[in-house]
Amino acid sequence: MTLTKSLLLGSAAALLAAAGAQAADLPSRKSAPVEYVRVCDAYGAGFYWIPGTDTCLKVGGRVRIDTWYTPSKNSVTLRSAGGPNYAGLAAPAGTSIAPFQSSNGIDQLGWYARGLLMMDARTQSAWGTVQTVVTLRLAVQTGLAQTSPFGATAAPAAGATGATIEAAYIRFAGFTIGDAASNFTFLPPYQYHSMFTPGYPNGIRQFAYTATFGGGFSATIALENRGDSSTTTTANSLGFNPTGLVGSTATAVGPQRLPAVVGNVRVDQGWGSAMLSGAVLQNTANFATPAINAVTNGLGPLMTKTGWAVGFGLKINLPMLAAGDSLHAWVGYSNGALDYVGFSNANENSAVTANYLGGYLRGDRSMTIFCTTAACIPNSETTKAFNLAGIFTHYWTPSLRSNFIASWIRITPGAVTQNTDWTNGGLSQATAWDIKHNLVWSPVRNFDIGLELSYARLSQRLTGLAGALPTTPACTVANPQCLASVNSNNWTGRLRVERTF
């Protein structure tokens, strides 16, 4: 029996040894190592190494839903681009824009839903960090969110969808090249409804260089494409000039010959931030008269005028009140550069959605062109503007905060423009201001539910019609101007739900 067991065990061992020898002779394939996505903590939270590269990537986004109510107003709107004085509802010959709009045809509600996809890729190099940023915005909007009610039509705006690039730039060795925030502006976009301050919600194409010094100091010089301003109108003309004999016309936006030169000096430290900024640009317009139009298709002599703007912004952190509390302030002045101080459109600031005051403002020109004699010798003058704004942020609790916001602007056209009847393109000095408060609850980090109430007021004395628009009796179709007030006001209630990830 013992002999039998020994034989069996010996046979099994021999078989195993033979099997092992044959397995060793078979070809083998080593599995490739699994490369997992790794956290990249060199640039802050949310970055990961792209497998197989030396680049870190952060992918995020935002969903924002807004709805708001603004009472509609009867309004005096845009004037003729070259027609005679008018008082009726019909549009002047050669234009589809009527001087008066009834509140019955103007939306009171606005809705939009926006989705943002944001990508930030960074690679370390011998020249420092190379950063590439892309932000794509998709939106669907209706009513007041889509168009101003003071344009060529007052019909309620139908729904529309669109795609916009908010940012697309490369930063390398101090240079920023592409579509990024303007180097002139300072205030954060805490408001839901409009402020009388500059805004570039879609960024501005630029070629900029930033030098960083010690102690939080930096300086930037940039060439910016002013055509990216959502409110820009370089020049406009007086339809009939003080001579009363001939009118001039101008292309709505003159040809771009030179970029805007923008610079700032900034400091960021524990107490807050401060920035002094400036901009210099060229206003252009093609001057024309009916006689010129007949032979040149409306392109006459090219008019140019230099515009400039300066601004100062200040932020003070107030942790002694509550963690996260701060005060922002801004002051700006421009001469021929409305885009960099306020806005440039009728009754509204379309950069951040309109106040829809219903009066008459028309700050739509940095330069006005006109005839100085009956023979129509061309001349021009610039529009000046001065504004102030402030934002106080207070955290009642870590998840509940308030923003108290105010802004004020005064627009002063040139002397000839002020002495021309408003129906012929004349403008008078105008003052507008607004105040607003939004209360924001964040039940979860990066998830906000906010409600804002705002009030805006416009004061303006129009030239012509005995010096001002009548505001009492005799309101008829033949005399609709009495339905509009040049000391108009309006309010807005706005709800926002927003999630950033």
C-alpha positions in Angstrom: 0.0 0.0 0.0 2.8 2.3 0.9 4.5 1.5 -2.4 1.2 2.3 -4.3 0.9 5.7 -2.6 4.5 6.5 -3.5 4.0 5.7 -7.1 0.8 7.8 -7.3 2.5 10.8 -5.7 5.5 10.5 -7.9 3.4 10.3 -11.1 1.4 13.4 -10.0 4.6 15.3 -9.4 6.0 14.3 -12.7 2.8 15.4 -14.5 2.9 18.8 -12.7 6.5 19.4 -13.6 5.8 18.5 -17.2 2.8 20.8 -17.3 4.9 23.6 -15.8 7.6 23.1 -18.4 5.1 23.2 -21.3 3.5 26.4 -19.9 6.9 28.0 -19.7 7.3 27.3 -23.4 4.0 29.1 -24.3 4.1 32.8 -25.4 3.0 35.2 -22.7 1.3 38.8 -22.8 1.8 41.2 -20.0 -1.3 43.4 -19.4 -0.8 47.2 -19.8 -0.9 49.2 -16.6 -4.1 51.0 -15.9 -3.6 54.9 -15.9 -6.1 56.4 -13.6 -7.2 60.1 -13.6 -5.2 61.8 -10.9 -6.0 65.0 -8.9 -3.9 68.0 -10.0 -3.6 70.2 -6.9 -1.1 72.7 -8.4 -3.9 75.1 -9.6 -6.6 74.7 -6.9 -9.6 72.5 -6.5 -11.3 70.8 -9.4 -8.3 70.2 -11.6 -7.3 66.7 -12.9 -4.4 65.5 -15.0 -5.4 64.6 -18.5 -4.2 61.0 -18.8 -1.0 60.7 -20.9 -0.3 64.4 -20.8 1.3 67.1 -18.6 -1.8 69.2 -18.7 -4.3 69.8 -15.9 -8.0 70.4 -16.8 -11.0 71.8 -14.9 -14.4 71.3 -16.4 -17.4 73.1 -14.9 -20.6 74.9 -15.8 -23.5 77.0 -14.7 -27.3 76.9 -15.1 -29.2 80.1 -14.6 -32.9 80.7 -14.8 -34.3 84.3 -14.6 -37.8 85.7 -14.7 -38.8 89.3 -14.0 -41.6 91.8 -14.2 -41.2 95.5 -15.4 -44.3 97.6 -15.9 -44.7 98.8 -19.5 -44.6 102.5 -20.2 -45.7 104.8 -23.0 -42.5 106.2 -24.5 -41.0 108.7 -26.8 -38.4 106.7 -28.7 -35.9 107.2 -31.5 -36.2 110.1 -33.9 -36.0 110.3 -37.7 -32.6 109.7 -39.3 -33.1 112.7 -41.6 -36.8 113.5 -41.8 -38.6 116.6 -40.7 -40.2 117.3 -37.3 -43.2 115.0 -36.7 -45.9 114.6 -34.1 -48.0 111.7 -35.3 -47.7 108.0 -34.8 -46.6 107.3 -38.3 -42.9 106.7 -39.0 -41.1 109.4 -41.0 -40.3 108.7 -44.6 -37.2 106.6 -45.0 -37.4 105.0 -41.6 -39.4 102.3 -39.9 -39.1 103.9 -36.4 -42.0 105.7 -35.0 -41.5 108.5 -32.4 -44.0 107.1 -29.9 -44.8 103.6 -28.6 -47.8 102.7 -26.6 -47.4 100.6 -23.5 -50.2 98.3 -24.8 -47.7 96.8 -27.3 -44.7 96.4 -24.9 -43.8 93.2 -23.0 -43.9 93.3 -19.2 -42.3 89.9 -18.6 -38.9 88.5 -19.3 -37.7 84.9 -19.1 -34.5 83.2 -19.9 -32.6 80.0 -19.2 -28.9 79.9 -19.7 -26.4 77.0 -19.6 -22.7 77.6 -19.5 -19.9 75.1 -20.2 -16.5 76.2 -18.9 -13.1 74.5 -19.5 -9.8 75.7 -18.1 -6.6 73.8 -19.2 -3.2 74.6 -17.7 0.3 73.4 -18.5 3.5 74.3 -16.7 6.4 75.4 -19.0 9.8 77.1 -18.8 7.9 80.4 -19.4 5.4 79.8 -16.6 1.8 78.5 -16.8 0.1 78.3 -20.2 -3.6 78.7 -19.6 -6.4 78.1 -22.1 -10.0 79.0 -21.2 -13.2 78.4 -23.2 -16.7 79.3 -21.9 -19.7 78.5 -24.1 -23.1 79.9 -23.3 -26.4 78.4 -24.6 -29.6 80.3 -24.0 -33.3 80.4 -24.7 -35.2 83.6 -23.9 -38.5 85.4 -24.4 -40.1 88.7 -23.8 -38.0 91.5 -22.3 -35.1 89.0 -22.2 -34.9 89.0 -26.0 -35.3 92.6 -27.3 -35.8 96.1 -26.2 -39.4 97.3 -26.6 -38.1 100.7 -27.9 -36.9 99.6 -31.3 -38.6 99.4 -34.6 -41.4 97.2 -33.4 -43.3 97.1 -30.1 -44.7 93.6 -30.7 -44.1 91.1 -27.9 -40.9 89.3 -28.6 -41.1 85.6 -29.5 -38.8 83.0 -28.0 -35.3 82.6 -29.3 -32.3 80.4 -28.8 -28.7 81.2 -29.3 -25.1 80.3 -28.6 -22.4 82.7 -27.5 -18.8 82.5 -26.6 -18.3 84.3 -23.3 -14.6 83.6 -23.1 -12.0 82.1 -25.4 -8.4 83.1 -24.6 -4.8 82.0 -24.0 -2.6 83.3 -21.2 1.1 82.8 -21.6 4.1 84.7 -20.0 1.9 87.6 -19.0 0.0 87.9 -22.3 -3.7 87.4 -22.7 -4.8 86.9 -26.2 -8.5 86.3 -27.2 -11.9 87.0 -25.8 -11.7 88.0 -22.1 -13.1 90.5 -19.7 -12.3 94.2 -20.4 -9.2 95.6 -18.7 -11.1 98.8 -17.9 -14.1 97.5 -15.8 -13.9 96.7 -12.1 -17.2 96.1 -10.4 -18.4 92.5 -10.0 -21.7 91.5 -11.7 -23.7 91.1 -8.5 -26.8 92.9 -9.9 -29.6 91.0 -11.5 -31.1 94.0 -13.4 -29.2 96.9 -15.1 -26.8 99.4 -13.6 -25.7 102.6 -15.3 -22.2 101.4 -15.6 -20.2 99.8 -18.4 -20.5 96.1 -19.1 -19.1 93.5 -21.5 -21.1 90.3 -20.7 -19.6 88.5 -23.7 -16.0 89.6 -23.1 -14.0 91.7 -25.5 -11.4 90.5 -28.0 -8.0 91.8 -27.0 -4.2 91.5 -27.0 -3.0 92.4 -23.5 0.1 92.1 -21.4 0.1 92.2 -17.6 3.2 92.8 -15.5 3.1 91.5 -12.0 5.1 93.1 -9.2 5.6 92.3 -5.6 3.1 93.2 -2.9 0.1 92.5 -5.0 0.8 95.2 -7.5 0.2 94.7 -11.3 -0.1 96.8 -14.5 -1.8 95.9 -17.8 -1.7 97.4 -21.2 -4.1 96.1 -23.9 -5.5 96.6 -27.4 -9.2 96.0 -27.3 -11.8 95.5 -30.0 -14.5 98.1 -29.3 -16.8 96.4 -31.8 -17.4 93.7 -29.1 -19.3 96.1 -26.9 -23.0 95.1 -27.0 -24.0 98.8 -26.8 -21.5 100.5 -29.0 -22.6 103.1 -31.5 -19.6 105.2 -32.5 -21.5 108.1 -34.0 -24.8 109.5 -35.1 -26.0 112.6 -36.9 -28.4 115.5 -36.6 -31.2 115.0 -39.1 -31.7 118.7 -39.7 -29.1 121.0 -38.3 -29.3 124.5 -36.8 -29.1 126.0 -40.3 -32.5 124.4 -40.9 -31.7 123.9 -44.5 -29.9 120.6 -44.9 -29.5 117.4 -43.0 -26.6 115.0 -42.6 -26.6 111.3 -42.1 -24.0 108.9 -40.6 -23.4 105.2 -40.7 -24.6 103.7 -37.4 -21.2 102.4 -36.6 -18.2 103.9 -38.4 -15.4 101.8 -39.8 -12.9 100.5 -37.3 -9.5 102.0 -38.1 -7.7 101.6 -34.8 -8.3 99.4 -31.7 -9.0 101.0 -28.3 -5.9 101.3 -26.1 -6.7 100.3 -22.5 -4.5 100.2 -19.5 -4.8 99.8 -15.7 -2.7 99.8 -12.5 -4.0 97.5 -9.8 -3.3 96.4 -6.3 -4.8 93.3 -4.5 -4.0 92.8 -0.8 -5.7 91.5 2.3 -7.6 94.7 2.9 -9.1 94.6 -0.6 -8.3 95.9 -4.1 -7.9 99.2 -6.0 -7.6 99.9 -9.7 -7.0 103.0 -11.9 -7.9 102.4 -15.5 -7.9 104.5 -18.7 -8.9 104.1 -22.4 -8.2 106.0 -25.6 -10.1 105.2 -28.8 -11.0 106.7 -32.2 -14.6 107.5 -33.2 -15.3 107.4 -36.9 -18.3 108.1 -39.2 -18.9 108.6 -42.9 -20.5 112.0 -43.4 -23.1 112.3 -46.1 -26.0 114.5 -47.3 -28.7 113.7 -49.8 -26.5 115.1 -52.6 -23.6 112.9 -51.5 -25.8 109.9 -51.1 -27.0 110.2 -54.7 -23.5 109.6 -56.1 -21.6 107.7 -53.3 -24.2 105.4 -51.9 -24.1 107.3 -48.6 -20.4 107.2 -48.0 -19.0 110.7 -47.9 -16.0 112.2 -46.1 -14.6 110.1 -43.1 -15.0 112.0 -39.8 -12.7 111.0 -36.9 -12.5 112.2 -33.3 -10.5 110.9 -30.4 -12.4 109.7 -27.3 -11.0 108.8 -23.9 -12.2 107.6 -20.5 -10.8 107.2 -17.0 -12.1 105.2 -14.1 -11.2 104.3 -10.5 -12.5 101.2 -8.6 -12.1 100.3 -4.9 -12.9 97.2 -2.9 -12.7 97.2 0.9 -13.1 93.9 2.8 -15.2 94.2 6.0 -14.6 91.0 8.0 -15.3 93.0 11.2 -19.0 93.0 10.2 -19.3 89.4 9.0 -17.1 87.0 7.0 -17.4 87.8 3.3 -18.7 91.4 3.7 -17.3 94.0 1.3 -17.8 97.4 -0.2 -17.2 98.1 -3.9 -17.1 101.7 -5.3 -16.6 103.1 -8.8 -16.2 106.5 -10.4 -15.7 107.1 -14.1 -15.6 109.9 -16.6 -15.5 109.9 -20.4 -15.3 112.3 -23.3 -16.3 110.5 -26.6 -16.1 107.0 -25.0 -19.5 106.2 -23.6 -18.9 102.4 -23.8 -16.3 102.6 -21.1 -18.3 104.6 -18.6 -22.0 104.0 -19.0 -24.0 102.8 -21.9 -25.2 103.9 -25.4 -28.7 103.0 -26.2 -32.2 104.6 -26.0 -33.9 104.3 -22.6 -31.8 101.2 -21.6 -28.6 99.5 -20.8 -28.8 96.5 -23.1 -25.5 95.2 -21.8 -27.2 93.9 -18.7 -30.9 94.2 -19.7 -32.9 97.3 -19.8 -34.6 99.5 -17.2 -37.3 100.4 -19.7 -37.9 103.8 -18.2 -40.3 104.9 -20.9 -38.9 108.4 -21.1 -36.2 109.7 -23.5 -32.5 109.3 -23.0 -30.8 108.3 -26.2 -27.2 108.2 -25.1 -26.3 106.3 -28.3 -23.4 108.3 -29.6 -19.9 109.1 -28.5 -19.7 111.5 -31.4 -22.3 113.7 -33.2 -21.7 114.9 -36.8 -23.6 117.9 -38.2 -23.5 120.8 -40.8 -22.1 124.1 -39.7 -23.4 126.1 -42.6 -26.2 126.0 -45.2 -23.6 124.6 -47.6 -23.1 121.7 -45.1 -19.5 122.0 -44.1 -19.0 118.9 -41.9 -18.2 119.2 -38.2 -18.4 117.0 -35.1 -18.5 117.1 -31.3 -18.3 114.5 -28.6 -20.6 113.4 -25.7 -19.3 113.5 -22.1 -20.5 111.3 -19.3 -19.8 110.9 -15.6 -20.9 108.1 -13.3 -20.7 106.7 -9.8 -21.7 103.3 -8.5 -21.4 101.3 -5.3 -22.1 97.7 -4.0 -22.3 96.7 -0.3 -22.4 93.0 0.4 -23.5 91.7 3.8 -23.7 88.1 4.9 -26.6 87.7 7.5 -25.6 84.0 7.9 -23.0 81.9 5.9 -25.9 80.9 3.6 -27.9 84.2 3.4 -26.5 87.4 1.9 -27.6 90.8 0.6 -26.3 93.1 -2.1 -27.2 96.7 -1.8 -26.5 98.4 -5.1 -26.7 102.0 -6.5 -25.5 103.8 -9.6 -25.8 107.3 -11.1 -24.9 108.8 -14.4 -25.0 112.2 -16.1 -24.7 112.4 -19.9 -23.8 115.8 -21.5 -24.0 116.1 -25.3 -22.2 118.9 -27.2 -23.5 122.4 -27.5 -24.8 122.0 -31.0 -26.6 118.8 -30.2 -28.2 120.3 -27.2 -29.5 123.2 -29.2 -31.1 121.0 -31.9 -34.7 119.9 -31.7 -35.0 116.4 -30.3 -37.1 115.2 -33.3 -34.1 116.1 -35.5 -31.6 114.2 -33.4 -30.9 116.7 -30.7 -30.1 115.5 -27.2 -30.2 117.4 -23.9 -28.3 116.7 -20.7 -29.8 113.7 -18.9 -29.4 112.2 -15.4 -30.4 108.7 -14.5 -30.0 106.7 -11.3 -31.1 103.4 -9.8 -31.1 101.6 -6.5 -31.6 97.9 -5.9 -31.4 95.2 -3.3 -31.1 91.4 -3.8 -31.4 88.8 -1.2 -29.7 85.5 -2.0 -30.1 82.2 -0.2 -27.6 79.4 -0.8 -29.0 76.2 0.7 -26.2 74.2 -0.9 -22.7 75.4 -1.8 -22.7 77.1 -5.3 -26.5 76.9 -5.5 -28.3 80.3 -5.2 -31.9 81.4 -5.0 -32.3 85.1 -5.2 -34.9 87.9 -5.4 -34.1 91.5 -6.4 -36.2 94.6 -6.3 -34.9 97.7 -8.2 -36.0 101.3 -8.9 -34.7 103.6 -11.6 -35.4 107.2 -12.5 -34.5 109.4 -15.5 -34.6 113.3 -15.6 -34.2 115.1 -18.9 -35.3 118.3 -20.5 -35.7 118.0 -24.2 -35.0 120.7 -26.7 -37.8 121.7 -29.0 -41.6 121.6 -28.4 -41.4 124.8 -26.4 -38.4 123.5 -24.5 -39.9 120.3 -23.1 -42.4 117.6 -23.7 -45.9 118.5 -22.6 -47.1 116.3 -19.8 -50.7 117.5 -19.4 -54.0 117.4 -21.4 -54.5 117.2 -25.1 -53.2 113.7 -25.5 -54.3 112.7 -29.0 -53.0 110.5 -31.8 -51.8 113.8 -33.4 -50.1 114.8 -30.2 -48.8 111.6 -28.4 -45.8 113.2 -26.9 -47.9 114.3 -23.9 -48.2 110.6 -22.9 -44.4 110.4 -22.2 -42.7 112.0 -19.2 -39.1 113.2 -19.3 -38.9 112.6 -15.6 -39.8 109.0 -15.8 -39.3 106.1 -13.4 -39.8 102.4 -13.2 -39.3 99.4 -11.0 -38.5 95.7 -11.5 -38.9 92.5 -9.5 -36.6 89.7 -10.6 -36.2 86.1 -9.5 -33.0 84.1 -10.2 -32.2 80.4 -9.6 -28.6 79.5 -10.3 -26.4 76.4 -9.9 -22.6 76.4 -10.6 -20.7 73.2 -10.7 
